[in-house]
Amino acid sequence: MSNDFDILVKDVLSGRKTPDPDLNRQIIVKAKEKGQMMNHSRIRKPFAAAACVCLLAAGSITAYAAYHYLSPAQVAEHVSDNGALAEAFEGEEAILINETQQSNGYDITLLGLVSGKNLELCVPEEISSSLSDIRTYAAIAIAKSDGTEMEYRNLCISPLINGVDWFVANNATMDVSLTWFKQDGVVYELVECDNLQVFADRGVQLGVVDDFGNEGSAFYMDTQSGEYRRNADYEGTNALFTLPLDKSKADEKEAEAYINALEHNEENAREGAENEVEKTASALDANMVQMSEFIDTITMDNIDDHFIRDEETVLTARPDENGWIDFGSRYNKEEDYLVEGGRGYISYWIDDAEDFRITSFGISGMGDEKDTGILEMSKVQISVIVRNDDGSFTEATYRGKEGLFSIPDRTWR
């Protein structure tokens, strides 16, 4: 999400009294955007991409990971400039788990975890001696259940503290960083976060979903025990691992203070972000309505008159016999970012009788336009899907050409 706080028109103008999960997701990300990824460090998705619907596989558990995946120490060696982490994964304090859960066509294996001081992945020598905070690290392997090569992508991994709402404690608020790489057809993720040992009495789980924000749908909290459970009806990736933490290392006082601080920060961040959304939405109401009317006039025949296609976002795929489609992803090595396409049922995006459809649009970087009524077209971005003659479909992002969109006389050029 940009610093300009991109506007998703349909969410902003819906007029609801309480935020829905999409808005909640924006609020959390707005409060703290955190994600460090090895080498391929940026993920760019089509602007305001249509929601994805995934097929959930049966959640079976196996324990065969140990002999054909890298060990946690090997994962740490692969990504860390600090050999202390690899040593810690081989030490007495490390917990080797090797539990595999199958979900959405993936074998997701929690290889192991360890907590300790001065284990950061990249520690400059001049500050290494001053680091003392305990951090928790978990190594995860992700492979295709059918044995084919894993696509180049990462999954979102969030610590979930039993009895604490995931909006309060998650991978954004618990200072989670993620480093990931692909080797021999398997994606490995190394997760670093605040010390989880202090919550051993409460119980901690690691939730794995496709994208940040899915946690609220993929899991639910048991009202009696406070433990998180997998939502059996959720159509997407939702693995959930219970961490075998040493209860002797729990610290009830520190845990309570930590959670109180998270709740306070979350409340302040939510109020600030909601106020920003409401203020911006109110100021842009007329602009967005007019722009929506303009977007309705765009067809495959005239789209090139007003928009330029971003070729890096163009992805083509063919649905299977059930109408399920996965547009996959493309890594841009030169500019170092990953474009990920949508996946789900094709009927979600386009009707059988349609060959072209704008699935979403938005405006970013709003400034003086809200006062003048003049909008720069270059700030407009749309996502489209096109039916091809061979039965495949193409999705792409288009950006407005240089020019102005005039609200007062409802003209554009």
N, C-alpha and C positions, 0 to 999 in steps of 0.2 A: 504494500500500500504506500503510495507516495505521500510526501509531506503535505501535499495539497489536499489530501483527504478526498480521493475520488468519489464522485457521487454516483450511486447506483439508483437510477431513477425510479424504478418500480418499488423498491424498498422505501425510499425516502418519501414518496408521495402517497403511500398507502394509508396514512392517517391513523395508524393503530395507536392505541393508548399505551401498550407495553411492547417492548422490542421483541421481535421474533428471533430465531436462532441465527439467521443471517446477519441481522443488525448486531446481535450480541457478539458475533464473531468479529465484526468490524470494530466494535468497541474494544474488545480484548486486544486485537492486533494493534489498534491505534494506541492503546496504552503502553504496549511494549512489543516491538517487533524484534525478535531475536532468532537467529539461525545461522550457524557457521557451518559451511560444507566444504569438504576437502576438494581442492582444485576446481571442481565445477560448482562454484559457490552461489550462483544465482539461478533461481527458477522463475521463469516468466510464463504466465498462463494468459490465454486470450482474455481481454478486458471483459469483466462481468460475465464470465463463461457460464453457460447454462448448467444447471445442477446435474450431477452425475448420479446414475443409479447403477449399482453393481450387484452381481450375483454372489450370494453367500454360500460357501461350501460348508459341509458338515464340520463341526469343530472337534475333530479327533486330536488326540495327543499321543505322540510317540517319543522315543528316546534314542534315536539312532544318529543324532547329529554329531556326536563326538568324533567319529572316525572319518568324516568326509568334509567337515568344515574347518576353517582356521580356528585355532584356539583364541580365547580372549586376549592372551598375551601377544599372539601373532597379529591380531587385529590392531592392538595398541602400537606394536612396533611399526606397522604399516603406515600409521597416520600421525604418530607422535614424534616430536623432536626431543621429548623428555623420556629417557629410558626408565625413569622411576615408575611410570604407570605400567609398563610391561612387567617389570619386576614385581609390582604389587599384585598383578593378576596371577602371578605364580607363587605368591606368598601365602602364609597361613591365614591371613585375614580375608582372602578372596573366597568367593562362593561360586563354585562351578555348578551350573544348572542343567544345560543341554536339554531343555524342554521345547518340544516343537508342537505348535498348534497350526492346523490347516484352516485357512479362511480365504475365500474369494480367489481360489486358484493358487494361493501362495503357501509355502511351508515357512512359517515364521518361527525362528529358533532363538530363544533367549539363552545365549551361551554362558554368561556368567556376569557377576558384578563384584565390585570392590569399592570401599570407601577409604579415604585417607587424605593426608595433607601433602601439599607440594607435588601433586600428581598432574597438574595442568598439562595440556597437550604441548603447548609451545611456551616455554618459560624463559624470558631473557635472563641471562646470568646476573645482571645488575639488580634484579628484583626477586630472584628465586629465594633468597634467604629471608625475605620479609613476608612471604606467603605462609599463612598458617591455617586458614579456614579449611575445614574438612569438606570434601566434595565426593559425590557418589558417581560411579561410572558403570555403565552397562553395555555389553557387547551383544549385538543382534545380527543374525544371518537371515537373509530373505532369499528364497529360491522358488522356482516354479514347481508346483506339485506334480506336473506332468513330465518333469525332467528336462524341459526345453530351457534355453538360456533366458535368464532374467533380463527384462528390459532395463534400460538405464534410468532408474527412478529411485526415490527414497520414499519411505512411509513416515507418517507423523507418529511420534512416540511421546506419550505424556505420562508423567507420574500422577497417580490418583491416590489420595490419602483417604482412607475409610472415614466416613462421617463428615467429610469436608466437600462442599459442592465443587464440581470440576471447574466452574467459572472462577472460583477463588484460587484453587491450587491446580496448576496445569503447566504445560511446558513454556508458556509465555511468562507466567508469574514466578516460577521457581528457578529462573535463570538457567534454563536448559539450553545447551548448545549441541549441535549435531554435526558429526563428521562422517562422511560416507564415501565408499568406493566400491568398484565392481571388480571381481576377480574370478576367473574360471566359471563364468555364468552365474555367479552368486553375488548379491549386493550385501555388503557389510555396513552396519551403522554402529557408531560408537557415540553413546549418549552421555553427556556430562550434566549434572545438575546439583542443586544444593543438597546438603547432607540428608539422606533419607533415614539413617540409622536412628535418629531421635524419635521417629514415628513408629518404631518397631512394635510398641504396645498397641497402637491403633490399627496397624496393618497398612501396608502400602502395595499398590499394584501398578504395573506398567500397562497402559492401554495403547494398542497399535491400530491406527485408522489410516485411511487414504490421505486425508488432508486435515489440517488444524481446523477445529470447529465442528468436526463430525462426532466428537466425543459425546456430546449431549444426546445424540440419537443412537449411537452405537452401544452405549452403556447406560445403566441405570443404577441408582443406589438403593439397596435394600433398606426399607424403612425401619426395620427392627435392629439389624446388625450393623448397618452403616456400610457394609461391604458393597463394592461395585460388582455388577453382574453383566454378562453379555446380553444384549437384546437379540433374542432369537429371530425376531422379525426384521431385523435391520438388514437392508440389502446393500452390503458393502463390506469392506475389510474391518473386522473387529476382533482381534486377538487380545486376550487379557491375561496377564501373568501375575500371580501372587508372589511377592518377593519374600524369600525365606530369611528375613532379617533376624539378627541376634537380639532377643528381647532384653538381654542384660545391658545392652548399649542404648536402650531407650532413655530419653530424657524428657519427662512429662512437662517440666517447667519450661524448658527451651522450646519444645514442640508447641505448647500453648501460646507462648510469646510470638513464635514465628507465624502461626495461623492467625492470631489477632492482627499482626502487621499486614498480612496478605489481605485480610478482610477489609481493613481500613483503606489500604491502597486501592483495592478493587472498587470499593464504594466511591472513592474520590474520582478514580479514572472513569468509571461508568457515568457519573453525574456530569463530568466535564465533556466526555465524548457525546453523550446524549444531547447536551445543550448545544454543542457545535453542530451536530446533525440537524437538530430542529431549527437552529438559527439559519443555517445555510439553506435548508430545504424551504423555509418560509420565504427567504429572499429570492430564491431561484424558481419558485413555483411557476410563475408565468413563463419564464424562459423555457423551463423544461416541458411545459405543456405545448408551447409553440414548436419546440424542437421535436417533440413526439409526433406532432402533426406532419412536420417535414419528413421525418423518418418514414412515416407511412407511405410517402410518395416514392420512396426508393425502390427500384426494381433491378433485376439483372441487366436490363437494357440501359438504365441510366446511372447505375452506381458509379461507373468510372468518370462520370461528369463531375461528381462531387467528392469522391473518396479515392484514396490510393491504398491498394492492398499491400499489407506487410507480408512479403514473401516468406519470411522466416516463420510465420504462424500457419502456413498452408499445410494441412494434413489431410490425407485421403485414406478412406477405409471402406470396407464392404461389410454390411451386417450379416450375421449368421442366419440360420433357418428360423430362429426365434425372434429375429429383429434386433438382436443385441449387436452393438457396434463399439469398437475400441479404436480411437484415432491414434493411439500410441503417442510417441514423443520424438523429438529431434534435438540433438545436442549441437549447438553452434560452438565449435572448438575455437574459432578465431576470436569471437567476442565473449566466450566463456559463460554461456547460459543455456538453460534447457527450456524448450517449449514443450509443454505437456498438453495433449488434446483431451477432449472429453470422452466419456464412455458411458454407455447406458443403452436404453432402447431408443431406436431411431424415431419412433413415433412421438417421443417426448419433444423432439426438436421440430419436426416437420410433418405435415399431414400427407397422406398418400397422394392427394391431388395437387400438391405443391412441388415445384422444382427449385424454388428459392425462398429463403426466409431469413429475416433478421431476428436472431434469437435474443439479442440484448443490445443496449446502447448506454453510453454514459458520457459525462463531461468531466474533465479533470482540470485542475488548476484554475478554478473560478476566482476572479479578482474584481476589477472595476466593472465588469460586464453587468453585475447584478444591479448596479446603480444607473448605468447608461442604457441598458437594454441591448447592447451590442455584444455579440458573442464571436469569438474567433473560432472558425470552423476547424482549425487544426487541433483544437482541444476536444473535438468530438470523436468518439471511437465506437465502432459497431462490430458485433460478431455476427457472421452469416454462415449459413449452411446451404449447400447447393447439391441437387441431385444430378448425377452424371448419366450420360447415355448408356454406359455399360453396367448400371446398377449400383455403382459405388457412390459415395458421398464425400464432399470436400467441405471442411470448415476452415475459416480464415478470419483474421481481424483486419478491418479497414480503418484508416485514419482520415479525417477530413482534410481536404486540400486547403492551402492557404487562402484566406478570404474572410469575409464577415457574414454573420447571420444577424439580420436586423429584426429585433422584436417589435418595435413600434409600428412599422408598416408591413410586418410579416413578409418581408422579402429576404431572399438569400442569394448569394452568388459565390 
